[in-house]
Amino acid sequence: MIIYVSTLVRYLDHGWLYKIDIAEKRIIRKVRVKSDSGEAKHGGPHGLAISGDHMITGTYSNAITFDKNLKQK
């Protein structure tokens, strides 16, 4: 089973998106998500929404769309 997880890094302007294979217990892909705001603390992705073949995450300054391979659209 493949799952997608978003995290943020406390007191920094970025966080991470992960594509994980739970059955094999391994990270398939990891991408850094950064807020465009120079002042943001906890500026990484805040949640993850899936719509069809796309995923959307938001930071303090922008919304970013990814495909299922975590390539930014």
N, C-alpha and C positions, 0 to 999 in steps of 0.2 A: 504494500500500500504506500502510495506517495502522499506526503502532506507538505503544506507550505506554512512557514512560521515567520512572523516579523518580530524583531526585537529592537530596542533602542539602547544607547549607551548613556548612562546617567552623566549629566554635566558636560556632554560633548554634543557636537552638531550633527552626528550621524548615528546610524543603526544598521541593521542587517536584515536581509531577506534570505531565507533558507529553503531549499527544496530537499526534502529528506525522504529516504527510503526506509520506512519503519521496519519492514521484514528483514532487511539486510543490516539494519542499524548503522547507516552511513549517510553522510551529507553528500548529495549529488552535486549541488551547486550553492554557492554563497555569494551574494552581491551586496555591496555597500550602498546604503541610501542616505544621502546627505541633504540637510535642509539648506535652502538658499539664503536663509536669514543669518546674518553675521552675529546676531544677538541671541539666537535660540539656544537654550539649554534643554536637554532631552529632545534634540532636534531630529531624531531619526523617525522611522515610520511609526505611525500610530494606528495600528489595526491594518486589516487586509480584507478587501472585498473582491469576490470573484464574480465576473459577469461573462458567461460564455467561455471563450478561450483567453480572456484577459483578466489580469489582476490589477487592482488599483490600491495604492496606499497613499496616505497623506502625511505630510510633515507640517511644521508650523508655517511654512511659506509656500508650499506647492503640493499638487497632486501628481503622482507619477503612475504611469501605466506600464505593465510588464506582460510578456506572453508567458506561457507555461514553462518555458525554459529559462525564465528570469532575464530575458533580453528586454531592455527598455524600448518602449514604443514611442 
